[in-house]
């Protein structure tokens, strides 16, 4: 246990944000593997103490307003799955939205009776919406 405390204390725990789930999850998985707690995420058959240690380790890398939500899960595995579902689901929605906006951008044309200023505003809004989603392929357009 002393070795675990020493090892876990020296690890860097990145903070989960709205945009870094992929890199966060790889980093936290590596940390949990390094302190022999990844089994709590992969298996339902783990000592309760190790399960709670894994949840405690995950709490180091999530915003405080998520702590209660994770602590209310029955296991570290359930807590991990919740984070995964929340963030990957958001990524899928973001990707679909970006594809739709890109299609709109590629098909943009003047509407009957539209002024140049109105057309420019539509282009600007589409560009802004795409950049807000992290899309950079329209920079050269």
Secondary structure, DSSP 8 states (H G I E B T S, - for coil): -HHHHHHHHHS------SS-HHHHHHHHHHHHHHTT-THHHH-S---HHHHHHHHHHHHTTS-GGGHHHHHTSSSHHHHHHHHHHHHHHHHHHHHHHHHHHHHHHHT----TT--HHHHHHHHHHHHHHHHHTT--TTTT-
